[in-house]
């Protein structure tokens, strides 16, 4: 289950919540820029959210950069936005087909 998170005066695009405790399990920050690949410390909302919720890692989209960087003890995995969008779309369709009994 994923949600949009509005953090005090800041936001994180997507978070995954534990269905029982509603504690955050993961976070994704959608950026349409490579700027944050070079300046991960500017991801203040995401980093603050991760620290406050004891998340050791998060995903950040970029235009075409990919890789892993560490900032404030948080592992940031950068994925091109087009790739991330494709993966989310494909996973959504697979899950829908499974619910409909079309996949084994």
C-alpha positions, 0 to 999 in steps of 0.5 A: 500500500502506498501513500502521498506523505505531507510532512510539516511544510514539506512533502515526499511523493510516495511512501509505503506503509505497513498495513498493520502498524501504518509505520513507513516502510519506504519512501520515493521522491519524484524529481524531474531533474538531475540536480539532486543527483549532484546535490543530494543534501538538497533533498531536505524533505526526503532526508528529514522524513527518512531520519524521523521514521528510521528509514535507512534508504529511499528512492529518488528519480532523475532525468537520466542519472542512476546510481547510489549515493549516501547522505546523512546516513541515508542510502539514496538510489537514483533511477531515471524517471522513465524507468521508474514509471515503466516499472510501477506501471508494469507491476500495477498491471501484473497485480491487477491481472493476478487479482483477476485470476489471469496469472498463475 
